[in-house]
Amino acid sequence: MAITPLMPVYPRCGFRPVRGEGAYLVSDDGRRALDFASGIAVNLLGHGHPHLTKAIQDQAATLMHVSNLYGSPQGEAFAQRLVDNTFADTVFFTNSGAEAVECAIKTARVYHQSAGSDRFEIITFKQAFHGRTMATISASNQEKMHKGFLPLLEGFRYVEFDDLEGARAAITDKTAAFLVEPVQGEGGVRPASDAFLKGLRALADEHGILLILDEVQCGVARTGKLYAYEHYGITPDIVASAKGIGGGFPMGACLATETAARGMVVGTHGSTYGGNPLAMAAGQAVFDVILAEGFLENVTALGEKLTQALQQFIGNYPELFVKVRGKGLMLGLVMTHETRAFVAHLRDNHGLLTVAAGENTLRILPPLTIEQSHIDEFIEKLSAGAASYEMPAAA
């Protein structure tokens, strides 16, 4: 059998979107689906948002790309906006979340090594997802991501998520940083506890190491705060951001304090496309919307309404559902068995798009621009899906 033109690394389903309208996707055969997956937390403003669309159109007609060898008024302006609204003093723009995490890892290592230290190890946490590059799969303990790509890169130690004492025990004289998702996405929408993240901050300060947060999925208003670290009352040293930051346009960012970025000098890092004018226009448009008065509060309110509706709903199906967890509009519905068959059932039979995750979790990641009517429709479709679902024989 001949290989497909698209390299067959995804188990692609039969739903083939060709158009998006707000919170909906339309396939090439005319089927319409409520999109509570958002491209896995990417389409922050839904599909075809007029402000984002116009910003991209206008910039595309003006200037799309120039080399980073030249000055960047667009990059400077968006970086300043991120600095003004976060902990950060400086920003490096990337094209993806994996690139943002790569930059964070390099920033942490060069922070120490530029000062004469030989620290290089990064302590990471089990069931994390940090990307698909060699460094970012090495930062994860998931064997399914390692298979076929050995040997991994050295310099990563794995500890159980939310295990502060395990993190403490893993520190050595080679430790450079902690790398952790405040809310694990692929790992099952698991928010870290307050004690854990605050404890990591304290351990980092005590041992002179850096705290890196991977907010690729949970950042940019997804949890009801601009970045999820704000829920925990801590200040990170480095944050990797992507997905929603471009509203669908591919971009990411590595945010850092001036101290943490002390080794990132001329020649240490680069990107051909990172920070291009078109990406900066998309990022500015997204931030125009999410920083508008009341937007974050509305995400929080909608998240609470959706959580309450789910909690009331799952009591009707104890054989299927266990609990709801998450923050804002990053929610996980924990099931009694593996979720992929149910995700496919909702998609194919009820026009509802969700995403499977670890720990038997159904990820619910709607656009942040949804309204109460979309929540009502979601619960209606979810209920119909649960009622018509046949539990897999092996479950």
Contacts in CASP RR format, 6 or more apart in sequence:
PFRMAT RR
TARGET T0000
AUTHOR 0000-0000-0000
METHOD contacts of the structure
MODEL  1
MAITPLMPVYPRCGFRPVRGEGAYLVSDDGRRALDFASGIAVNLLGHGHP
HLTKAIQDQAATLMHVSNLYGSPQGEAFAQRLVDNTFADTVFFTNSGAEA
VECAIKTARVYHQSAGSDRFEIITFKQAFHGRTMATISASNQEKMHKGFL
PLLEGFRYVEFDDLEGARAAITDKTAAFLVEPVQGEGGVRPASDAFLKGL
RALADEHGILLILDEVQCGVARTGKLYAYEHYGITPDIVASAKGIGGGFP
MGACLATETAARGMVVGTHGSTYGGNPLAMAAGQAVFDVILAEGFLENVT
ALGEKLTQALQQFIGNYPELFVKVRGKGLMLGLVMTHETRAFVAHLRDNH
GLLTVAAGENTLRILPPLTIEQSHIDEFIEKLSAGAASYEMPAAA
6 12 0 8 1.000
13 344 0 8 1.000
13 347 0 8 1.000
13 348 0 8 1.000
14 27 0 8 1.000
14 348 0 8 1.000
15 25 0 8 1.000
15 27 0 8 1.000
15 31 0 8 1.000
15 33 0 8 1.000
15 347 0 8 1.000
15 348 0 8 1.000
15 353 0 8 1.000
16 27 0 8 1.000
16 28 0 8 1.000
16 29 0 8 1.000
17 25 0 8 1.000
17 26 0 8 1.000
17 27 0 8 1.000
17 28 0 8 1.000
18 26 0 8 1.000
18 27 0 8 1.000
18 28 0 8 1.000
19 25 0 8 1.000
19 26 0 8 1.000
19 47 0 8 1.000
20 26 0 8 1.000
20 35 0 8 1.000
20 47 0 8 1.000
20 48 0 8 1.000
21 47 0 8 1.000
21 48 0 8 1.000
22 35 0 8 1.000
22 46 0 8 1.000
22 47 0 8 1.000
22 48 0 8 1.000
22 49 0 8 1.000
22 367 0 8 1.000
22 369 0 8 1.000
23 34 0 8 1.000
23 35 0 8 1.000
23 36 0 8 1.000
23 46 0 8 1.000
23 47 0 8 1.000
23 366 0 8 1.000
23 367 0 8 1.000
23 369 0 8 1.000
23 370 0 8 1.000
23 374 0 8 1.000
24 32 0 8 1.000
24 33 0 8 1.000
24 34 0 8 1.000
24 35 0 8 1.000
24 47 0 8 1.000
25 32 0 8 1.000
25 33 0 8 1.000
25 35 0 8 1.000
25 47 0 8 1.000
25 353 0 8 1.000
26 32 0 8 1.000
26 33 0 8 1.000
27 33 0 8 1.000
31 351 0 8 1.000
32 351 0 8 1.000
33 347 0 8 1.000
33 351 0 8 1.000
33 352 0 8 1.000
33 353 0 8 1.000
34 351 0 8 1.000
34 352 0 8 1.000
34 353 0 8 1.000
34 374 0 8 1.000
34 377 0 8 1.000
34 378 0 8 1.000
34 381 0 8 1.000
35 43 0 8 1.000
35 46 0 8 1.000
35 47 0 8 1.000
35 353 0 8 1.000
35 366 0 8 1.000
35 367 0 8 1.000
36 352 0 8 1.000
36 353 0 8 1.000
36 354 0 8 1.000
36 364 0 8 1.000
36 365 0 8 1.000
36 366 0 8 1.000
36 378 0 8 1.000
37 353 0 8 1.000
37 354 0 8 1.000
37 355 0 8 1.000
37 363 0 8 1.000
37 365 0 8 1.000
38 44 0 8 1.000
38 46 0 8 1.000
38 365 0 8 1.000
38 366 0 8 1.000
38 367 0 8 1.000
39 365 0 8 1.000
40 217 0 8 1.000
40 243 0 8 1.000
40 355 0 8 1.000
40 363 0 8 1.000
40 365 0 8 1.000
41 217 0 8 1.000
41 218 0 8 1.000
41 222 0 8 1.000
41 243 0 8 1.000
41 244 0 8 1.000
41 330 0 8 1.000
41 365 0 8 1.000
42 243 0 8 1.000
42 244 0 8 1.000
42 246 0 8 1.000
42 247 0 8 1.000
42 248 0 8 1.000
43 244 0 8 1.000
43 247 0 8 1.000
43 248 0 8 1.000
43 367 0 8 1.000
44 220 0 8 1.000
44 221 0 8 1.000
44 222 0 8 1.000
44 243 0 8 1.000
44 244 0 8 1.000
44 246 0 8 1.000
44 247 0 8 1.000
44 248 0 8 1.000
44 286 0 8 1.000
44 290 0 8 1.000
44 367 0 8 1.000
44 368 0 8 1.000
44 369 0 8 1.000
45 51 0 8 1.000
45 52 0 8 1.000
45 247 0 8 1.000
45 286 0 8 1.000
45 289 0 8 1.000
45 367 0 8 1.000
45 368 0 8 1.000
45 369 0 8 1.000
46 247 0 8 1.000
46 367 0 8 1.000
46 369 0 8 1.000
47 367 0 8 1.000
49 247 0 8 1.000
49 289 0 8 1.000
49 369 0 8 1.000
51 285 0 8 1.000
51 288 0 8 1.000
51 289 0 8 1.000
52 246 0 8 1.000
52 247 0 8 1.000
52 282 0 8 1.000
52 285 0 8 1.000
52 286 0 8 1.000
52 289 0 8 1.000
54 285 0 8 1.000
55 281 0 8 1.000
55 282 0 8 1.000
55 284 0 8 1.000
55 285 0 8 1.000
56 249 0 8 1.000
56 278 0 8 1.000
56 281 0 8 1.000
56 282 0 8 1.000
56 285 0 8 1.000
58 281 0 8 1.000
59 277 0 8 1.000
59 278 0 8 1.000
59 280 0 8 1.000
59 281 0 8 1.000
59 282 0 8 1.000
60 278 0 8 1.000
62 277 0 8 1.000
63 277 0 8 1.000
63 278 0 8 1.000
64 276 0 8 1.000
64 277 0 8 1.000
64 278 0 8 1.000
65 273 0 8 1.000
65 276 0 8 1.000
65 277 0 8 1.000
65 278 0 8 1.000
66 72 0 8 1.000
66 276 0 8 1.000
66 277 0 8 1.000
67 272 0 8 1.000
68 270 0 8 1.000
68 271 0 8 1.000
68 272 0 8 1.000
68 274 0 8 1.000
68 275 0 8 1.000
72 275 0 8 1.000
72 277 0 8 1.000
72 280 0 8 1.000
74 275 0 8 1.000
74 277 0 8 1.000
74 280 0 8 1.000
74 281 0 8 1.000
75 93 0 8 1.000
75 275 0 8 1.000
75 277 0 8 1.000
75 280 0 8 1.000
77 280 0 8 1.000
77 284 0 8 1.000
78 91 0 8 1.000
78 93 0 8 1.000
78 275 0 8 1.000
78 280 0 8 1.000
78 283 0 8 1.000
78 284 0 8 1.000
78 287 0 8 1.000
79 90 0 8 1.000
79 91 0 8 1.000
79 93 0 8 1.000
81 284 0 8 1.000
81 287 0 8 1.000
82 88 0 8 1.000
82 91 0 8 1.000
82 253 0 8 1.000
82 255 0 8 1.000
83 89 0 8 1.000
83 90 0 8 1.000
83 91 0 8 1.000
85 226 0 8 1.000
85 287 0 8 1.000
85 291 0 8 1.000
86 226 0 8 1.000
86 227 0 8 1.000
86 239 0 8 1.000
86 255 0 8 1.000
87 229 0 8 1.000
87 235 0 8 1.000
87 236 0 8 1.000
87 239 0 8 1.000
87 255 0 8 1.000
87 257 0 8 1.000
88 239 0 8 1.000
88 255 0 8 1.000
88 256 0 8 1.000
88 257 0 8 1.000
89 256 0 8 1.000
89 257 0 8 1.000
89 258 0 8 1.000
89 261 0 8 1.000
90 255 0 8 1.000
90 256 0 8 1.000
90 257 0 8 1.000
90 258 0 8 1.000
90 261 0 8 1.000
90 264 0 8 1.000
91 253 0 8 1.000
91 254 0 8 1.000
91 255 0 8 1.000
91 256 0 8 1.000
92 103 0 8 1.000
92 107 0 8 1.000
92 253 0 8 1.000
92 254 0 8 1.000
92 256 0 8 1.000
92 264 0 8 1.000
92 269 0 8 1.000
92 270 0 8 1.000
92 271 0 8 1.000
93 251 0 8 1.000
93 252 0 8 1.000
93 253 0 8 1.000
93 271 0 8 1.000
93 274 0 8 1.000
93 275 0 8 1.000
93 279 0 8 1.000
93 280 0 8 1.000
94 100 0 8 1.000
94 102 0 8 1.000
94 103 0 8 1.000
94 242 0 8 1.000
94 251 0 8 1.000
94 252 0 8 1.000
94 253 0 8 1.000
94 254 0 8 1.000
94 271 0 8 1.000
94 274 0 8 1.000
95 250 0 8 1.000
95 251 0 8 1.000
95 252 0 8 1.000
95 271 0 8 1.000
95 273 0 8 1.000
95 274 0 8 1.000
95 279 0 8 1.000
96 242 0 8 1.000
96 250 0 8 1.000
96 251 0 8 1.000
96 252 0 8 1.000
97 131 0 8 1.000
97 216 0 8 1.000
97 240 0 8 1.000
97 241 0 8 1.000
97 242 0 8 1.000
97 243 0 8 1.000
97 252 0 8 1.000
98 130 0 8 1.000
98 131 0 8 1.000
98 132 0 8 1.000
98 133 0 8 1.000
98 136 0 8 1.000
99 133 0 8 1.000
99 242 0 8 1.000
99 252 0 8 1.000
99 271 0 8 1.000
100 216 0 8 1.000
100 240 0 8 1.000
100 241 0 8 1.000
100 242 0 8 1.000
100 252 0 8 1.000
100 253 0 8 1.000
100 254 0 8 1.000
101 130 0 8 1.000
101 131 0 8 1.000
101 135 0 8 1.000
101 136 0 8 1.000
101 139 0 8 1.000
101 179 0 8 1.000
101 214 0 8 1.000
101 216 0 8 1.000
101 240 0 8 1.000
102 133 0 8 1.000
102 135 0 8 1.000
102 136 0 8 1.000
103 240 0 8 1.000
103 254 0 8 1.000
103 269 0 8 1.000
104 179 0 8 1.000
104 212 0 8 1.000
104 214 0 8 1.000
104 238 0 8 1.000
104 239 0 8 1.000
104 240 0 8 1.000
104 254 0 8 1.000
104 256 0 8 1.000
105 122 0 8 1.000
105 135 0 8 1.000
105 139 0 8 1.000
105 177 0 8 1.000
105 179 0 8 1.000
105 212 0 8 1.000
106 264 0 8 1.000
106 268 0 8 1.000
106 269 0 8 1.000
107 238 0 8 1.000
107 254 0 8 1.000
107 256 0 8 1.000
107 260 0 8 1.000
107 261 0 8 1.000
107 263 0 8 1.000
107 264 0 8 1.000
108 122 0 8 1.000
108 176 0 8 1.000
108 177 0 8 1.000
108 179 0 8 1.000
108 210 0 8 1.000
108 212 0 8 1.000
108 237 0 8 1.000
108 238 0 8 1.000
108 260 0 8 1.000
109 119 0 8 1.000
109 120 0 8 1.000
109 176 0 8 1.000
110 263 0 8 1.000
110 264 0 8 1.000
110 268 0 8 1.000
111 176 0 8 1.000
111 210 0 8 1.000
111 259 0 8 1.000
111 260 0 8 1.000
111 261 0 8 1.000
111 262 0 8 1.000
111 263 0 8 1.000
112 118 0 8 1.000
112 119 0 8 1.000
112 120 0 8 1.000
112 176 0 8 1.000
113 119 0 8 1.000
113 120 0 8 1.000
114 262 0 8 1.000
114 263 0 8 1.000
114 265 0 8 1.000
115 262 0 8 1.000
118 174 0 8 1.000
119 173 0 8 1.000
119 174 0 8 1.000
119 175 0 8 1.000
119 176 0 8 1.000
119 209 0 8 1.000
120 155 0 8 1.000
120 174 0 8 1.000
120 176 0 8 1.000
121 155 0 8 1.000
121 156 0 8 1.000
121 157 0 8 1.000
121 172 0 8 1.000
121 174 0 8 1.000
121 175 0 8 1.000
121 176 0 8 1.000
122 139 0 8 1.000
122 155 0 8 1.000
122 156 0 8 1.000
122 157 0 8 1.000
122 175 0 8 1.000
122 176 0 8 1.000
122 177 0 8 1.000
122 178 0 8 1.000
122 179 0 8 1.000
122 212 0 8 1.000
123 156 0 8 1.000
123 157 0 8 1.000
123 158 0 8 1.000
123 159 0 8 1.000
123 167 0 8 1.000
123 170 0 8 1.000
123 171 0 8 1.000
123 175 0 8 1.000
123 177 0 8 1.000
123 178 0 8 1.000
123 179 0 8 1.000
124 130 0 8 1.000
124 139 0 8 1.000
124 140 0 8 1.000
124 141 0 8 1.000
124 156 0 8 1.000
124 157 0 8 1.000
124 158 0 8 1.000
124 159 0 8 1.000
124 178 0 8 1.000
124 179 0 8 1.000
124 180 0 8 1.000
125 158 0 8 1.000
125 159 0 8 1.000
125 160 0 8 1.000
125 161 0 8 1.000
125 162 0 8 1.000
125 163 0 8 1.000
125 167 0 8 1.000
125 179 0 8 1.000
125 180 0 8 1.000
125 181 0 8 1.000
125 184 0 8 1.000
126 141 0 8 1.000
126 158 0 8 1.000
126 159 0 8 1.000
126 160 0 8 1.000
126 161 0 8 1.000
127 141 0 8 1.000
127 142 0 8 1.000
127 161 0 8 1.000
127 184 0 8 1.000
127 186 0 8 1.000
127 187 0 8 1.000
127 188 0 8 1.000
127 190 0 8 1.000
127 358 0 8 1.000
127 359 0 8 1.000
128 139 0 8 1.000
128 140 0 8 1.000
128 141 0 8 1.000
128 161 0 8 1.000
128 179 0 8 1.000
128 180 0 8 1.000
128 181 0 8 1.000
128 184 0 8 1.000
128 186 0 8 1.000
128 187 0 8 1.000
128 214 0 8 1.000
129 140 0 8 1.000
129 142 0 8 1.000
129 181 0 8 1.000
129 184 0 8 1.000
129 185 0 8 1.000
129 186 0 8 1.000
129 187 0 8 1.000
130 136 0 8 1.000
130 137 0 8 1.000
130 139 0 8 1.000
130 140 0 8 1.000
130 179 0 8 1.000
130 214 0 8 1.000
130 216 0 8 1.000
131 137 0 8 1.000
131 140 0 8 1.000
131 216 0 8 1.000
132 145 0 8 1.000
134 149 0 8 1.000
134 152 0 8 1.000
134 153 0 8 1.000
135 153 0 8 1.000
137 145 0 8 1.000
137 146 0 8 1.000
137 149 0 8 1.000
137 152 0 8 1.000
138 152 0 8 1.000
138 153 0 8 1.000
138 154 0 8 1.000
138 155 0 8 1.000
138 156 0 8 1.000
139 156 0 8 1.000
139 179 0 8 1.000
141 158 0 8 1.000
146 152 0 8 1.000
157 170 0 8 1.000
157 175 0 8 1.000
159 166 0 8 1.000
159 167 0 8 1.000
159 169 0 8 1.000
159 170 0 8 1.000
160 166 0 8 1.000
161 180 0 8 1.000
161 184 0 8 1.000
161 190 0 8 1.000
161 192 0 8 1.000
162 190 0 8 1.000
162 192 0 8 1.000
162 193 0 8 1.000
162 196 0 8 1.000
163 196 0 8 1.000
164 195 0 8 1.000
164 196 0 8 1.000
164 199 0 8 1.000
164 200 0 8 1.000
164 203 0 8 1.000
167 178 0 8 1.000
167 200 0 8 1.000
167 203 0 8 1.000
168 203 0 8 1.000
171 203 0 8 1.000
171 207 0 8 1.000
171 209 0 8 1.000
175 207 0 8 1.000
175 209 0 8 1.000
176 209 0 8 1.000
176 210 0 8 1.000
177 204 0 8 1.000
177 209 0 8 1.000
177 210 0 8 1.000
177 211 0 8 1.000
177 212 0 8 1.000
177 237 0 8 1.000
177 238 0 8 1.000
178 200 0 8 1.000
178 203 0 8 1.000
178 204 0 8 1.000
178 209 0 8 1.000
178 210 0 8 1.000
178 211 0 8 1.000
178 212 0 8 1.000
179 212 0 8 1.000
179 214 0 8 1.000
180 192 0 8 1.000
180 197 0 8 1.000
180 200 0 8 1.000
180 211 0 8 1.000
180 212 0 8 1.000
180 213 0 8 1.000
180 214 0 8 1.000
181 192 0 8 1.000
181 213 0 8 1.000
181 214 0 8 1.000
181 215 0 8 1.000
181 217 0 8 1.000
181 218 0 8 1.000
182 191 0 8 1.000
182 192 0 8 1.000
182 197 0 8 1.000
182 213 0 8 1.000
182 215 0 8 1.000
182 218 0 8 1.000
182 228 0 8 1.000
182 229 0 8 1.000
182 231 0 8 1.000
182 232 0 8 1.000
183 189 0 8 1.000
183 190 0 8 1.000
183 191 0 8 1.000
183 192 0 8 1.000
183 217 0 8 1.000
183 218 0 8 1.000
183 223 0 8 1.000
183 228 0 8 1.000
183 326 0 8 1.000
183 327 0 8 1.000
183 330 0 8 1.000
184 190 0 8 1.000
184 191 0 8 1.000
184 192 0 8 1.000
185 217 0 8 1.000
185 218 0 8 1.000
185 330 0 8 1.000
185 357 0 8 1.000
185 363 0 8 1.000
186 217 0 8 1.000
186 357 0 8 1.000
186 358 0 8 1.000
187 357 0 8 1.000
187 358 0 8 1.000
187 359 0 8 1.000
187 361 0 8 1.000
188 332 0 8 1.000
188 334 0 8 1.000
188 357 0 8 1.000
188 358 0 8 1.000
188 359 0 8 1.000
188 361 0 8 1.000
188 363 0 8 1.000
189 325 0 8 1.000
189 326 0 8 1.000
189 330 0 8 1.000
189 331 0 8 1.000
189 332 0 8 1.000
189 357 0 8 1.000
189 361 0 8 1.000
189 363 0 8 1.000
190 325 0 8 1.000
190 326 0 8 1.000
190 359 0 8 1.000
191 325 0 8 1.000
191 326 0 8 1.000
191 327 0 8 1.000
192 232 0 8 1.000
194 232 0 8 1.000
197 229 0 8 1.000
197 232 0 8 1.000
197 234 0 8 1.000
198 232 0 8 1.000
198 233 0 8 1.000
198 234 0 8 1.000
200 211 0 8 1.000
201 211 0 8 1.000
201 234 0 8 1.000
201 235 0 8 1.000
201 236 0 8 1.000
203 209 0 8 1.000
204 210 0 8 1.000
204 211 0 8 1.000
204 237 0 8 1.000
210 237 0 8 1.000
210 238 0 8 1.000
210 260 0 8 1.000
211 234 0 8 1.000
211 236 0 8 1.000
211 237 0 8 1.000
211 238 0 8 1.000
212 236 0 8 1.000
212 237 0 8 1.000
212 238 0 8 1.000
212 239 0 8 1.000
212 240 0 8 1.000
213 227 0 8 1.000
213 228 0 8 1.000
213 229 0 8 1.000
213 236 0 8 1.000
213 238 0 8 1.000
213 239 0 8 1.000
213 240 0 8 1.000
214 240 0 8 1.000
215 227 0 8 1.000
215 228 0 8 1.000
215 229 0 8 1.000
215 239 0 8 1.000
215 240 0 8 1.000
215 241 0 8 1.000
216 240 0 8 1.000
216 241 0 8 1.000
216 242 0 8 1.000
216 243 0 8 1.000
216 252 0 8 1.000
217 243 0 8 1.000
217 330 0 8 1.000
218 228 0 8 1.000
218 327 0 8 1.000
218 330 0 8 1.000
219 226 0 8 1.000
219 227 0 8 1.000
219 228 0 8 1.000
219 241 0 8 1.000
219 243 0 8 1.000
219 244 0 8 1.000
220 226 0 8 1.000
220 227 0 8 1.000
220 241 0 8 1.000
220 243 0 8 1.000
220 244 0 8 1.000
220 245 0 8 1.000
220 286 0 8 1.000
220 290 0 8 1.000
221 290 0 8 1.000
221 295 0 8 1.000
221 296 0 8 1.000
221 299 0 8 1.000
221 368 0 8 1.000
222 228 0 8 1.000
222 244 0 8 1.000
222 299 0 8 1.000
222 328 0 8 1.000
222 329 0 8 1.000
222 330 0 8 1.000
222 365 0 8 1.000
222 368 0 8 1.000
223 231 0 8 1.000
223 299 0 8 1.000
223 326 0 8 1.000
223 327 0 8 1.000
223 328 0 8 1.000
223 329 0 8 1.000
223 330 0 8 1.000
224 296 0 8 1.000
224 299 0 8 1.000
224 300 0 8 1.000
224 303 0 8 1.000
224 327 0 8 1.000
224 328 0 8 1.000
224 329 0 8 1.000
225 231 0 8 1.000
225 296 0 8 1.000
226 290 0 8 1.000
226 291 0 8 1.000
226 296 0 8 1.000
227 239 0 8 1.000
227 241 0 8 1.000
228 327 0 8 1.000
229 235 0 8 1.000
229 236 0 8 1.000
229 239 0 8 1.000
231 327 0 8 1.000
237 256 0 8 1.000
237 257 0 8 1.000
237 259 0 8 1.000
237 260 0 8 1.000
238 254 0 8 1.000
238 255 0 8 1.000
238 256 0 8 1.000
238 257 0 8 1.000
238 260 0 8 1.000
239 254 0 8 1.000
239 255 0 8 1.000
239 256 0 8 1.000
240 252 0 8 1.000
240 253 0 8 1.000
240 254 0 8 1.000
240 255 0 8 1.000
241 252 0 8 1.000
241 253 0 8 1.000
241 254 0 8 1.000
241 255 0 8 1.000
242 251 0 8 1.000
242 252 0 8 1.000
242 253 0 8 1.000
244 286 0 8 1.000
245 251 0 8 1.000
245 252 0 8 1.000
245 253 0 8 1.000
245 283 0 8 1.000
245 286 0 8 1.000
246 252 0 8 1.000
246 279 0 8 1.000
246 282 0 8 1.000
246 283 0 8 1.000
246 286 0 8 1.000
247 282 0 8 1.000
247 283 0 8 1.000
247 286 0 8 1.000
248 282 0 8 1.000
249 278 0 8 1.000
249 279 0 8 1.000
249 282 0 8 1.000
249 283 0 8 1.000
250 279 0 8 1.000
251 274 0 8 1.000
251 275 0 8 1.000
251 279 0 8 1.000
251 282 0 8 1.000
251 283 0 8 1.000
256 264 0 8 1.000
273 279 0 8 1.000
289 295 0 8 1.000
289 369 0 8 1.000
290 296 0 8 1.000
290 368 0 8 1.000
295 368 0 8 1.000
299 328 0 8 1.000
299 329 0 8 1.000
299 368 0 8 1.000
300 328 0 8 1.000
302 328 0 8 1.000
302 329 0 8 1.000
302 368 0 8 1.000
302 370 0 8 1.000
302 372 0 8 1.000
302 375 0 8 1.000
303 328 0 8 1.000
303 329 0 8 1.000
303 331 0 8 1.000
304 328 0 8 1.000
305 372 0 8 1.000
305 375 0 8 1.000
306 329 0 8 1.000
306 331 0 8 1.000
306 364 0 8 1.000
306 366 0 8 1.000
306 375 0 8 1.000
306 378 0 8 1.000
307 324 0 8 1.000
307 326 0 8 1.000
307 328 0 8 1.000
307 331 0 8 1.000
309 375 0 8 1.000
309 379 0 8 1.000
310 324 0 8 1.000
310 331 0 8 1.000
310 333 0 8 1.000
310 364 0 8 1.000
310 379 0 8 1.000
311 324 0 8 1.000
313 321 0 8 1.000
313 379 0 8 1.000
313 382 0 8 1.000
313 383 0 8 1.000
314 320 0 8 1.000
314 321 0 8 1.000
314 322 0 8 1.000
314 323 0 8 1.000
314 324 0 8 1.000
314 333 0 8 1.000
315 321 0 8 1.000
316 383 0 8 1.000
316 386 0 8 1.000
317 386 0 8 1.000
319 336 0 8 1.000
319 391 0 8 1.000
320 335 0 8 1.000
320 336 0 8 1.000
320 342 0 8 1.000
320 386 0 8 1.000
320 389 0 8 1.000
320 391 0 8 1.000
321 333 0 8 1.000
321 334 0 8 1.000
321 335 0 8 1.000
321 336 0 8 1.000
321 386 0 8 1.000
322 334 0 8 1.000
322 335 0 8 1.000
322 336 0 8 1.000
322 360 0 8 1.000
323 334 0 8 1.000
324 331 0 8 1.000
324 332 0 8 1.000
324 333 0 8 1.000
324 334 0 8 1.000
325 331 0 8 1.000
325 332 0 8 1.000
325 334 0 8 1.000
326 332 0 8 1.000
329 364 0 8 1.000
329 365 0 8 1.000
329 366 0 8 1.000
329 368 0 8 1.000
329 370 0 8 1.000
330 365 0 8 1.000
331 363 0 8 1.000
331 364 0 8 1.000
331 365 0 8 1.000
332 357 0 8 1.000
332 361 0 8 1.000
332 362 0 8 1.000
332 363 0 8 1.000
332 364 0 8 1.000
333 361 0 8 1.000
333 362 0 8 1.000
333 364 0 8 1.000
334 359 0 8 1.000
334 360 0 8 1.000
334 361 0 8 1.000
334 362 0 8 1.000
335 342 0 8 1.000
335 360 0 8 1.000
335 361 0 8 1.000
335 362 0 8 1.000
336 360 0 8 1.000
336 395 0 8 1.000
337 360 0 8 1.000
337 391 0 8 1.000
337 392 0 8 1.000
337 395 0 8 1.000
338 356 0 8 1.000
338 360 0 8 1.000
338 392 0 8 1.000
338 395 0 8 1.000
339 356 0 8 1.000
339 357 0 8 1.000
339 358 0 8 1.000
339 360 0 8 1.000
339 361 0 8 1.000
339 362 0 8 1.000
340 356 0 8 1.000
341 392 0 8 1.000
342 362 0 8 1.000
342 389 0 8 1.000
343 354 0 8 1.000
343 355 0 8 1.000
343 356 0 8 1.000
343 362 0 8 1.000
345 385 0 8 1.000
345 388 0 8 1.000
345 389 0 8 1.000
346 352 0 8 1.000
346 353 0 8 1.000
346 354 0 8 1.000
346 381 0 8 1.000
346 382 0 8 1.000
346 385 0 8 1.000
347 353 0 8 1.000
347 354 0 8 1.000
349 385 0 8 1.000
349 388 0 8 1.000
350 381 0 8 1.000
350 382 0 8 1.000
350 384 0 8 1.000
350 385 0 8 1.000
350 388 0 8 1.000
351 381 0 8 1.000
352 378 0 8 1.000
352 381 0 8 1.000
352 382 0 8 1.000
352 385 0 8 1.000
354 362 0 8 1.000
354 363 0 8 1.000
354 364 0 8 1.000
354 365 0 8 1.000
355 362 0 8 1.000
355 363 0 8 1.000
355 365 0 8 1.000
356 362 0 8 1.000
356 363 0 8 1.000
357 363 0 8 1.000
364 378 0 8 1.000
366 374 0 8 1.000
366 378 0 8 1.000
END
